[in-house]
Amino acid sequence: MTTTSPPSSGSSDESIGYVDAMAELEAILAELDRPDVDIDILADRVERASQLVSLCRERLERARLRVTEIVADLETDD
């Protein structure tokens, strides 16, 4: 079975965008959903998926806080 490895985790996670993280996560989930998933890489893929979920949650929280600040600033300008 041939599989393509997702980019390894590490310092590059800070530069990965939300859309790219979600795309990588979807690819990992599709790979894990296959009946012929390579059991030798299963734990690595699950670990990477966990890292990506955390990254996406962090990005969403930052965006939520930023939007809240912007809206608050708009309300004080009125």
Backbone atoms as SQL, in Angstrom:
CREATE TABLE atoms (id INTEGER PRIMARY KEY, chain TEXT, resi INTEGER, resn TEXT, atom TEXT, x REAL, y REAL, z REAL);
INSERT INTO atoms VALUES
  (1, 'A', 1, 'MET', 'N', 0.852, -1.175, 0.000),
  (2, 'A', 1, 'MET', 'CA', 0.000, 0.000, 0.000),
  (3, 'A', 1, 'MET', 'C', 0.891, 1.229, 0.000),
  (4, 'A', 2, 'THR', 'N', 0.573, 2.204, -0.833),
  (5, 'A', 2, 'THR', 'CA', 1.331, 3.445, -0.831),
  (6, 'A', 2, 'THR', 'C', 0.498, 4.531, -0.197),
  (7, 'A', 3, 'THR', 'N', 1.151, 5.268, 0.665),
  (8, 'A', 3, 'THR', 'CA', 0.480, 6.388, 1.308),
  (9, 'A', 3, 'THR', 'C', 1.374, 7.595, 1.213),
  (10, 'A', 4, 'THR', 'N', 0.756, 8.750, 1.185),
  (11, 'A', 4, 'THR', 'CA', 1.534, 9.971, 1.218),
  (12, 'A', 4, 'THR', 'C', 1.508, 10.488, 2.633),
  (13, 'A', 5, 'SER', 'N', 2.652, 10.860, 3.106),
  (14, 'A', 5, 'SER', 'CA', 2.742, 11.352, 4.470),
  (15, 'A', 5, 'SER', 'C', 2.385, 12.816, 4.516),
  (16, 'A', 6, 'PRO', 'N', 1.556, 13.205, 5.481),
  (17, 'A', 6, 'PRO', 'CA', 1.278, 14.621, 5.640),
  (18, 'A', 6, 'PRO', 'C', 2.522, 15.307, 6.164),
  (19, 'A', 7, 'PRO', 'N', 2.600, 16.607, 5.999),
  (20, 'A', 7, 'PRO', 'CA', 3.765, 17.307, 6.520),
  (21, 'A', 7, 'PRO', 'C', 3.944, 17.013, 7.998),
  (22, 'A', 8, 'SER', 'N', 5.190, 16.885, 8.404),
  (23, 'A', 8, 'SER', 'CA', 5.441, 16.580, 9.808),
  (24, 'A', 8, 'SER', 'C', 5.144, 17.788, 10.662),
  (25, 'A', 9, 'SER', 'N', 4.829, 17.517, 11.921),
  (26, 'A', 9, 'SER', 'CA', 4.535, 18.605, 12.832),
  (27, 'A', 9, 'SER', 'C', 5.830, 19.257, 13.270),
  (28, 'A', 10, 'GLY', 'N', 5.698, 20.411, 13.851),
  (29, 'A', 10, 'GLY', 'CA', 6.876, 21.098, 14.331),
  (30, 'A', 10, 'GLY', 'C', 6.688, 22.588, 14.227),
  (31, 'A', 11, 'SER', 'N', 7.791, 23.294, 14.052),
  (32, 'A', 11, 'SER', 'CA', 7.732, 24.745, 14.032),
  (33, 'A', 11, 'SER', 'C', 6.930, 25.270, 12.855),
  (34, 'A', 12, 'SER', 'N', 6.752, 24.490, 11.803),
  (35, 'A', 12, 'SER', 'CA', 5.997, 24.947, 10.647),
  (36, 'A', 12, 'SER', 'C', 4.510, 25.087, 10.952),
  (37, 'A', 13, 'ASP', 'N', 4.043, 24.525, 12.069),
  (38, 'A', 13, 'ASP', 'CA', 2.631, 24.631, 12.422),
  (39, 'A', 13, 'ASP', 'C', 2.195, 26.076, 12.592),
  (40, 'A', 14, 'GLU', 'N', 3.091, 26.948, 13.028),
  (41, 'A', 14, 'GLU', 'CA', 2.725, 28.352, 13.204),
  (42, 'A', 14, 'GLU', 'C', 2.456, 29.024, 11.869),
  (43, 'A', 15, 'SER', 'N', 3.069, 28.529, 10.803),
  (44, 'A', 15, 'SER', 'CA', 2.884, 29.154, 9.503),
  (45, 'A', 15, 'SER', 'C', 1.755, 28.515, 8.696),
  (46, 'A', 16, 'ILE', 'N', 1.258, 27.382, 9.143),
  (47, 'A', 16, 'ILE', 'CA', 0.179, 26.722, 8.409),
  (48, 'A', 16, 'ILE', 'C', -1.127, 27.467, 8.664),
  (49, 'A', 17, 'GLY', 'N', -1.865, 27.696, 7.604),
  (50, 'A', 17, 'GLY', 'CA', -3.134, 28.397, 7.728),
  (51, 'A', 17, 'GLY', 'C', -4.255, 27.455, 8.131),
  (52, 'A', 18, 'TYR', 'N', -5.357, 28.045, 8.531),
  (53, 'A', 18, 'TYR', 'CA', -6.517, 27.271, 8.963),
  (54, 'A', 18, 'TYR', 'C', -7.008, 26.351, 7.844),
  (55, 'A', 19, 'VAL', 'N', -7.115, 26.895, 6.637),
  (56, 'A', 19, 'VAL', 'CA', -7.625, 26.106, 5.510),
  (57, 'A', 19, 'VAL', 'C', -6.699, 24.930, 5.219),
  (58, 'A', 20, 'ASP', 'N', -5.390, 25.182, 5.241),
  (59, 'A', 20, 'ASP', 'CA', -4.438, 24.096, 5.000),
  (60, 'A', 20, 'ASP', 'C', -4.483, 23.051, 6.113),
  (61, 'A', 21, 'ALA', 'N', -4.627, 23.510, 7.345),
  (62, 'A', 21, 'ALA', 'CA', -4.721, 22.576, 8.472),
  (63, 'A', 21, 'ALA', 'C', -5.968, 21.706, 8.340),
  (64, 'A', 22, 'MET', 'N', -7.073, 22.322, 7.960),
  (65, 'A', 22, 'MET', 'CA', -8.307, 21.546, 7.782),
  (66, 'A', 22, 'MET', 'C', -8.172, 20.554, 6.631),
  (67, 'A', 23, 'ALA', 'N', -7.521, 20.964, 5.552),
  (68, 'A', 23, 'ALA', 'CA', -7.326, 20.060, 4.417),
  (69, 'A', 23, 'ALA', 'C', -6.459, 18.869, 4.819),
  (70, 'A', 24, 'GLU', 'N', -5.397, 19.135, 5.576),
  (71, 'A', 24, 'GLU', 'CA', -4.541, 18.046, 6.042),
  (72, 'A', 24, 'GLU', 'C', -5.310, 17.129, 6.986),
  (73, 'A', 25, 'LEU', 'N', -6.101, 17.717, 7.854),
  (74, 'A', 25, 'LEU', 'CA', -6.906, 16.931, 8.786),
  (75, 'A', 25, 'LEU', 'C', -7.902, 16.047, 8.035),
  (76, 'A', 26, 'GLU', 'N', -8.555, 16.601, 7.030),
  (77, 'A', 26, 'GLU', 'CA', -9.498, 15.812, 6.230),
  (78, 'A', 26, 'GLU', 'C', -8.792, 14.672, 5.507),
  (79, 'A', 27, 'ALA', 'N', -7.581, 14.925, 5.009),
  (80, 'A', 27, 'ALA', 'CA', -6.822, 13.870, 4.336),
  (81, 'A', 27, 'ALA', 'C', -6.460, 12.753, 5.312),
  (82, 'A', 28, 'ILE', 'N', -6.063, 13.134, 6.509),
  (83, 'A', 28, 'ILE', 'CA', -5.728, 12.129, 7.527),
  (84, 'A', 28, 'ILE', 'C', -6.966, 11.319, 7.889),
  (85, 'A', 29, 'LEU', 'N', -8.089, 11.990, 8.078),
  (86, 'A', 29, 'LEU', 'CA', -9.316, 11.275, 8.433),
  (87, 'A', 29, 'LEU', 'C', -9.743, 10.323, 7.326),
  (88, 'A', 30, 'ALA', 'N', -9.595, 10.748, 6.070),
  (89, 'A', 30, 'ALA', 'CA', -9.934, 9.869, 4.951),
  (90, 'A', 30, 'ALA', 'C', -9.014, 8.651, 4.938),
  (91, 'A', 31, 'GLU', 'N', -7.739, 8.880, 5.216),
  (92, 'A', 31, 'GLU', 'CA', -6.784, 7.771, 5.259),
  (93, 'A', 31, 'GLU', 'C', -7.124, 6.798, 6.383),
  (94, 'A', 32, 'LEU', 'N', -7.481, 7.336, 7.541),
  (95, 'A', 32, 'LEU', 'CA', -7.807, 6.478, 8.684),
  (96, 'A', 32, 'LEU', 'C', -9.110, 5.717, 8.481),
  (97, 'A', 33, 'ASP', 'N', -9.960, 6.236, 7.622),
  (98, 'A', 33, 'ASP', 'CA', -11.254, 5.609, 7.363),
  (99, 'A', 33, 'ASP', 'C', -11.139, 4.431, 6.395),
  (100, 'A', 34, 'ARG', 'N', -10.002, 4.312, 5.741),
  (101, 'A', 34, 'ARG', 'CA', -9.821, 3.226, 4.778),
  (102, 'A', 34, 'ARG', 'C', -9.670, 1.891, 5.502),
  (103, 'A', 35, 'PRO', 'N', -10.208, 0.829, 4.926),
  (104, 'A', 35, 'PRO', 'CA', -10.090, -0.480, 5.580),
  (105, 'A', 35, 'PRO', 'C', -8.659, -1.019, 5.575),
  (106, 'A', 36, 'ASP', 'N', -7.818, -0.521, 4.673),
  (107, 'A', 36, 'ASP', 'CA', -6.442, -1.022, 4.591),
  (108, 'A', 36, 'ASP', 'C', -5.431, -0.053, 5.206),
  (109, 'A', 37, 'VAL', 'N', -5.877, 0.701, 6.215),
  (110, 'A', 37, 'VAL', 'CA', -4.977, 1.658, 6.866),
  (111, 'A', 37, 'VAL', 'C', -3.762, 0.925, 7.438),
  (112, 'A', 38, 'ASP', 'N', -2.602, 1.500, 7.225),
  (113, 'A', 38, 'ASP', 'CA', -1.352, 0.914, 7.715),
  (114, 'A', 38, 'ASP', 'C', -1.278, 1.097, 9.228),
  (115, 'A', 39, 'ILE', 'N', -1.383, 0.019, 9.943),
  (116, 'A', 39, 'ILE', 'CA', -1.419, 0.060, 11.403),
  (117, 'A', 39, 'ILE', 'C', -0.126, 0.625, 11.985),
  (118, 'A', 40, 'ASP', 'N', 0.968, 0.523, 11.232),
  (119, 'A', 40, 'ASP', 'CA', 2.250, 1.037, 11.710),
  (120, 'A', 40, 'ASP', 'C', 2.285, 2.562, 11.770),
  (121, 'A', 41, 'ILE', 'N', 1.432, 3.216, 11.003),
  (122, 'A', 41, 'ILE', 'CA', 1.415, 4.682, 11.017),
  (123, 'A', 41, 'ILE', 'C', 0.167, 5.247, 11.692),
  (124, 'A', 42, 'LEU', 'N', -0.689, 4.373, 12.151),
  (125, 'A', 42, 'LEU', 'CA', -1.954, 4.803, 12.747),
  (126, 'A', 42, 'LEU', 'C', -1.751, 5.789, 13.896),
  (127, 'A', 43, 'ALA', 'N', -0.915, 5.457, 14.844),
  (128, 'A', 43, 'ALA', 'CA', -0.699, 6.335, 16.005),
  (129, 'A', 43, 'ALA', 'C', -0.128, 7.683, 15.582),
  (130, 'A', 44, 'ASP', 'N', 0.795, 7.675, 14.612),
  (131, 'A', 44, 'ASP', 'CA', 1.360, 8.939, 14.127),
  (132, 'A', 44, 'ASP', 'C', 0.290, 9.823, 13.504),
  (133, 'A', 45, 'ARG', 'N', -0.598, 9.223, 12.723),
  (134, 'A', 45, 'ARG', 'CA', -1.654, 9.997, 12.062),
  (135, 'A', 45, 'ARG', 'C', -2.646, 10.550, 13.087),
  (136, 'A', 46, 'VAL', 'N', -2.996, 9.732, 14.077),
  (137, 'A', 46, 'VAL', 'CA', -3.923, 10.188, 15.117),
  (138, 'A', 46, 'VAL', 'C', -3.287, 11.330, 15.907),
  (139, 'A', 47, 'GLU', 'N', -2.005, 11.216, 16.202),
  (140, 'A', 47, 'GLU', 'CA', -1.307, 12.286, 16.920),
  (141, 'A', 47, 'GLU', 'C', -1.293, 13.574, 16.098),
  (142, 'A', 48, 'ARG', 'N', -0.998, 13.463, 14.813),
  (143, 'A', 48, 'ARG', 'CA', -0.980, 14.647, 13.942),
  (144, 'A', 48, 'ARG', 'C', -2.378, 15.252, 13.853),
  (145, 'A', 49, 'ALA', 'N', -3.394, 14.415, 13.740),
  (146, 'A', 49, 'ALA', 'CA', -4.769, 14.913, 13.690),
  (147, 'A', 49, 'ALA', 'C', -5.095, 15.687, 14.959),
  (148, 'A', 50, 'SER', 'N', -4.658, 15.187, 16.089),
  (149, 'A', 50, 'SER', 'CA', -4.883, 15.875, 17.356),
  (150, 'A', 50, 'SER', 'C', -4.198, 17.240, 17.365),
  (151, 'A', 51, 'GLN', 'N', -2.982, 17.307, 16.857),
  (152, 'A', 51, 'GLN', 'CA', -2.264, 18.581, 16.770),
  (153, 'A', 51, 'GLN', 'C', -3.004, 19.565, 15.870),
  (154, 'A', 52, 'LEU', 'N', -3.515, 19.070, 14.761),
  (155, 'A', 52, 'LEU', 'CA', -4.231, 19.937, 13.825),
  (156, 'A', 52, 'LEU', 'C', -5.541, 20.446, 14.418),
  (157, 'A', 53, 'VAL', 'N', -6.243, 19.595, 15.146),
  (158, 'A', 53, 'VAL', 'CA', -7.482, 20.020, 15.803),
  (159, 'A', 53, 'VAL', 'C', -7.176, 21.129, 16.803),
  (160, 'A', 54, 'SER', 'N', -6.127, 20.957, 17.580),
  (161, 'A', 54, 'SER', 'CA', -5.737, 21.993, 18.548),
  (162, 'A', 54, 'SER', 'C', -5.375, 23.291, 17.846),
  (163, 'A', 55, 'LEU', 'N', -4.625, 23.183, 16.764),
  (164, 'A', 55, 'LEU', 'CA', -4.242, 24.363, 16.000),
  (165, 'A', 55, 'LEU', 'C', -5.471, 25.088, 15.463),
  (166, 'A', 56, 'CYS', 'N', -6.417, 24.340, 14.908),
  (167, 'A', 56, 'CYS', 'CA', -7.634, 24.949, 14.360),
  (168, 'A', 56, 'CYS', 'C', -8.459, 25.612, 15.460),
  (169, 'A', 57, 'ARG', 'N', -8.563, 24.968, 16.594),
  (170, 'A', 57, 'ARG', 'CA', -9.297, 25.572, 17.716),
  (171, 'A', 57, 'ARG', 'C', -8.646, 26.874, 18.153),
  (172, 'A', 58, 'GLU', 'N', -7.320, 26.884, 18.211),
  (173, 'A', 58, 'GLU', 'CA', -6.588, 28.093, 18.596),
  (174, 'A', 58, 'GLU', 'C', -6.821, 29.214, 17.587),
  (175, 'A', 59, 'ARG', 'N', -6.755, 28.874, 16.307),
  (176, 'A', 59, 'ARG', 'CA', -6.987, 29.883, 15.261),
  (177, 'A', 59, 'ARG', 'C', -8.409, 30.428, 15.333),
  (178, 'A', 60, 'LEU', 'N', -9.374, 29.557, 15.565),
  (179, 'A', 60, 'LEU', 'CA', -10.762, 30.003, 15.682),
  (180, 'A', 60, 'LEU', 'C', -10.949, 30.917, 16.883),
  (181, 'A', 61, 'GLU', 'N', -10.330, 30.585, 17.994),
  (182, 'A', 61, 'GLU', 'CA', -10.441, 31.413, 19.195),
  (183, 'A', 61, 'GLU', 'C', -9.801, 32.779, 18.967),
  (184, 'A', 62, 'ARG', 'N', -8.634, 32.799, 18.322),
  (185, 'A', 62, 'ARG', 'CA', -7.991, 34.085, 18.016),
  (186, 'A', 62, 'ARG', 'C', -8.872, 34.938, 17.111),
  (187, 'A', 63, 'ALA', 'N', -9.469, 34.303, 16.111),
  (188, 'A', 63, 'ALA', 'CA', -10.345, 35.038, 15.196),
  (189, 'A', 63, 'ALA', 'C', -11.572, 35.564, 15.934),
  (190, 'A', 64, 'ARG', 'N', -12.141, 34.747, 16.817),
  (191, 'A', 64, 'ARG', 'CA', -13.312, 35.177, 17.582),
  (192, 'A', 64, 'ARG', 'C', -12.976, 36.390, 18.443),
  (193, 'A', 65, 'LEU', 'N', -11.845, 36.348, 19.126),
  (194, 'A', 65, 'LEU', 'CA', -11.435, 37.468, 19.972),
  (195, 'A', 65, 'LEU', 'C', -11.195, 38.728, 19.146),
  (196, 'A', 66, 'ARG', 'N', -10.576, 38.561, 18.009),
  (197, 'A', 66, 'ARG', 'CA', -10.297, 39.707, 17.137),
  (198, 'A', 66, 'ARG', 'C', -11.585, 40.337, 16.629),
  (199, 'A', 67, 'VAL', 'N', -12.522, 39.507, 16.194),
  (200, 'A', 67, 'VAL', 'CA', -13.809, 40.018, 15.714),
  (201, 'A', 67, 'VAL', 'C', -14.548, 40.724, 16.847),
  (202, 'A', 68, 'THR', 'N', -14.513, 40.153, 18.033),
  (203, 'A', 68, 'THR', 'CA', -15.159, 40.779, 19.192),
  (204, 'A', 68, 'THR', 'C', -14.566, 42.159, 19.457),
  (205, 'A', 69, 'GLU', 'N', -13.241, 42.273, 19.382),
  (206, 'A', 69, 'GLU', 'CA', -12.584, 43.567, 19.579),
  (207, 'A', 69, 'GLU', 'C', -12.987, 44.568, 18.505),
  (208, 'A', 70, 'ILE', 'N', -13.029, 44.123, 17.273),
  (209, 'A', 70, 'ILE', 'CA', -13.387, 45.011, 16.166),
  (210, 'A', 70, 'ILE', 'C', -14.810, 45.514, 16.329),
  (211, 'A', 71, 'VAL', 'N', -15.723, 44.619, 16.657),
  (212, 'A', 71, 'VAL', 'CA', -17.123, 45.008, 16.850),
  (213, 'A', 71, 'VAL', 'C', -17.241, 45.975, 18.024),
  (214, 'A', 72, 'ALA', 'N', -16.525, 45.712, 19.101),
  (215, 'A', 72, 'ALA', 'CA', -16.559, 46.613, 20.259),
  (216, 'A', 72, 'ALA', 'C', -16.037, 47.994, 19.880),
  (217, 'A', 73, 'ASP', 'N', -14.971, 48.051, 19.087),
  (218, 'A', 73, 'ASP', 'CA', -14.438, 49.335, 18.627),
  (219, 'A', 73, 'ASP', 'C', -15.446, 50.072, 17.752),
  (220, 'A', 74, 'LEU', 'N', -16.133, 49.336, 16.907),
  (221, 'A', 74, 'LEU', 'CA', -17.147, 49.959, 16.048),
  (222, 'A', 74, 'LEU', 'C', -18.281, 50.543, 16.882),
  (223, 'A', 75, 'GLU', 'N', -18.660, 49.833, 17.927),
  (224, 'A', 75, 'GLU', 'CA', -19.752, 50.303, 18.781),
  (225, 'A', 75, 'GLU', 'C', -19.357, 51.548, 19.560),
  (226, 'A', 76, 'THR', 'N', -18.087, 51.676, 19.941),
  (227, 'A', 76, 'THR', 'CA', -17.650, 52.870, 20.674),
  (228, 'A', 76, 'THR', 'C', -17.456, 54.055, 19.747),
  (229, 'A', 77, 'ASP', 'N', -17.288, 53.808, 18.452),
  (230, 'A', 77, 'ASP', 'CA', -17.139, 54.895, 17.485),
  (231, 'A', 77, 'ASP', 'C', -18.458, 55.598, 17.210),
  (232, 'A', 78, 'ASP', 'N', -19.563, 54.941, 17.470),
  (233, 'A', 78, 'ASP', 'CA', -20.887, 55.523, 17.169),
  (234, 'A', 78, 'ASP', 'C', -21.284, 56.579, 18.126);
